[in-house]
Amino acid sequence: MLQYATFYWLRLQALKPAVREIAEIRWEKDNNLIYVNNILDTKPGEMTVVIGTLFKEMPLKPSILRSMQTVLGTRKFKKSQFVSDEDYAVLEDNSGRVRIKRG
């Protein structure tokens, strides 16, 4: 059985050429952009285009592991407590991940 990470990787590989083409059309006038194939190739201070999978890390979202912990006696979360100030967005590709900060 394939893991979710494999599906994300396969989807990224399938969509990457089309997304790159659209990005080049969208930002064709911006000569300062650098297109990189891997997140790890980014450098501070450079305007860089990275194509990857965006996801939101949410420590309070429901999970089967947390459900099992609840059964075993640890604290139970209310349904309205899935979102917190600890949530953050991550952009990931096959080489690594970067945390997205608000500018």
N, C-alpha and C positions, 0 to 999 in steps of 0.2 A: 504494500500500500504506500502510495506517495504521500509525503509530508506536505504541509502547506507551504513551506519554504521552497519546495521544488516547483509547485504551481506558480508561486510568485516569480521565481526565476524564469520559468518557461514563458510566462506572460510578458515579463520585461524584455526578454530576448526577441519575442515576436513583435512587440510594439516599438522597440527602440528605433529602428530605421525611420518609421513614419513620424515619430515624435521629433526626431532630429531634423527631418525635412521641414516640418511645420515650424520648429524653433528657428531654423535658418531663414525661412521666409519672413517670419514675424520680426526677427531682429536683424534683418539683412543690412540695415543702415548703421548698426552699431559695430564698428570695427574693433572696439576694445574687448569684445567678448572672446573668451577662450573656451572651446569645447573640449571636454575631457572624457575619456572612456571609463575612468574609475574615480570614485569619490576620493580615494587616497592621493590622486594627482592634483587636487586643488591646493592653492596656495593663498595664504592670508593677503587680503588687499587686492586680489585679482577678481575682475568680473568674470565669473565662470558659469558655464551651463553644464549641469549634471542631469542625466536622465536616470531615474531610479524609481523605486517604489516608496510612496509616502504612506506612513501609518502613524497613528496616534497611540502613544503609550499611556494607558489609563490604569494605574495601580489598583483602583477600586472597582474595575469592571468585574462582573461575575465570571467565575471560572470553576471548573470541576474540582480543582485542587482546593480552592477556598471552600467549596461546598462540603468537601470531605472534612476539612478542618472544623467546619461548623458542627458537623455530626459528632466530631470528636471532642467538642466542648469549647472551642475558641470563639471569639466574639462573632456575632452575626451582623451582616450589613443590611441596612434598610434599602429598598429599591431606589430611593431617591439619592443615595449616596454613591453613585457610580462615577460622578465627575468631581474632580478636586483640583486644587491649585498645583498639585504635583504632576498633573498631566502635561505631556509635551509631545511635539511632532518630531518625527525622525524621517530622514531620507536615506534610503539604503540601496546599494547595488551589490554586485557579486564580490566587490573588494572590501566593503566596509559600510559604515553608517556615520551620518553626521546629525547632530541634534539641531533642529531649526529654532532660532531665537527670534523673538519679535524685535523689529527694528525700530 
